[in-house]
Amino acid sequence: MLAEIAVDLGAIVRNAQALAALVAPARLTAVVKADAYGHGLVPVARALAPYAARLCVYALEEALALRDAGITAPIHVMGPVRAADLATALAAGVQLTLWDRDRYAREVAGIARRSGRRVALHAKIDTGVIRLGLDVAEAPAALAHYAATPEYDLIGAFTHLAAAEEIDSTFTLEQLARFVSATQALDARVERHVAATAAAILWPETRLDAVRCGIGLYGIWPSEQSEALMRARGLALEPALCWRTRIVALHDVEPDATVGYGRTWRASRSSRIATLPIGYAEGLPRSAGNSAQALVRGARVPVAGRICMDMAFLDVTGVRDVAVGDAVTLIGRDGDEQITADDLGQACGTIGYEIVARLPAHVPRTYAPAVHAASASPRSSVPS
């Protein structure tokens, strides 16, 4: 086995419970898109379903995979669904997203009418990200149209925030005001949701009826400010993923010897170089070369040279008794040392989100089970 990802489902559940308690009486919805941020779509969704009011995915294919796995929880597909796939979506009983009144909206209504089903909808409003969504000025009329269309069951309205990770940004409150204004005529039964993990922590006023937590469920902080605030309140999130490989070869090199493609690493002393059997094809970014660190026998060691497609190198000169077969931790804890997804992301010039979301599905994953203890319903009010 070249590498393995170990996922602690119990940690994910405990993170969900902590976030649900923080945001109550708003309901927690769990975002499991991008293969549950690299943690494994079906096992994670199955563990979270008892603790979330709804599961959120981006693509219809993700929703269908959950249905095929026997997961019956409500599922919201936040991204676009091809017209050719709408009948399949309706048959699966998933909730869809609308952001216009044009051809696509008419196709959704037509397929719902022919199938004899009403389609559960969330209306997307663009308040400043400039991605998908109804224009704020046009939203009230569009929402009234959705509510009056017999084939539609308008159950939600939402937006995305552009700068919620920044506590000193006023733009979040500007977006919230636009959204509230655009949705003020909605029936109270239509759920309004604005906040993801960062806003749920830093901007309590954005919690509204529900929050869409993604990255926080996996124990990865959306920003340093959100981490500082949560820790100041005595709340913590637990990283749920550990990514390991093993040393497959060791080489003793003399001073001035170079390692890897492009000869970008040069030995300044007699050195011992470990070869790893994974590279950027297995999810270790090429930008990790000469910048990231790993853990070997509880010690931090630097990546040496460029990351290859299927191999990488470590300078393990300072690790006593290092041997072929030793475990190498890329994300996770080894002894007293820990490397987080954010640590690796920072070394690669990116964020922890991207590191875990791009972990290939073909890398084997093992799961520590979640113990489903009795807990409050995701629809109930839990004091914060």
Phi, psi and omega in degrees: 000123185287322181202165179212143175247124177253130184239128178265098181294331176298320177297319180296318178296317179296324175296318179298318179295320179295317180290322178298319179293323181296318190265351181304144012276002173298150182269146177272125168248143189254122180270118183238024177294172178054049180057043184053052180052043177081359185270347179112107190303301188291311180299320181291315180298320179297321179290324185276337188307320180291347187249359184236146177288336184197152171258138180244131175233171177263315188251150177301323181303323178294317179297318180293324177297322178292318177296318179298332179277002177088012180276120186257000182299154174302137181231127177254121174270109186277341182263180181288147175241130180299145179304323181295341183256001185296322180297321177296319179297316180295321179295330179279351178069034180265160178269134184252169180245134173239145179217019176204179177239020188262214189304314184298314180300321178292324178295320178299314181296319181295316180293321177298318181296316181291330181274350182074021181240146167271144181257128177283127188235146165244128178273129180263129180242130178270113180253007177152357176277333180062064182228272171237150175143155174293141172298139184304319182293329182268348187299315182304317179293320179294318179296321177296321177296314179301314183296332183269351182279119187297335180281347182259144167239095183285106184251349182203159173219138185209168175213172173244145181262143187270333189219036186288345178284352186250109185290339181265009179267131176273352185294329178300316179291327176296316178296318179300316180298319178297317182294314181299318179297317183291335186249009188295337181271359183292147172301143182298341180283347177278120185283129178255128181222130186234318193276136162263196187302312185299311181294324179300328180274311191271336187231079183305330182293345181271359186291326177046231184274331183205158174236149179253096181267129176240276190302324181295331179300333185263008176078023178246127184283138178288340179195162177296324181294321179293322178296315181299318181293316181295317181293326177297333178269005180078018180253142181223153172248145184256121173302134187256351189242138173232129184239120184227152169224193180221155176287130179251347178201153175232140181226132172266124183239150181273161176307141179081358175288149179250158183230132170084176179297144177076353178053044184277349177241130182232132182291128176266358181201176171296126191226157174246126185245128177260137176260132177254147185271020179226156178212212186289339175291338178259009172106355178274111188302144177300330180289354175287344182303131177060017181222322184278171176231162174223172179246130176227123182051040176077007181245144175282133178226148182273148169291134182246123176081181181287149172283128177273176178299318185231011179213161177208171185226148174234145171269104184251026183305322185271005182265118183288135175061024178300143185215156172302136183099347179298143177289144176236121180261119178267323171224128178134193184247141172220107185067231181272355183258149178218139171241124180264167175300324178292323176301312180294319178299316180298319179296333182263004180075028179219203183237162181301326177309310185292322181302308185285325182293337182260008174294124187296145179294338183281350175287124184300141177239136173244154188230128167276127189291152172269134176266115185277088177282162177298135182211168178293148175298144177297346178267355184270169179265125178241122183301141179262000000 
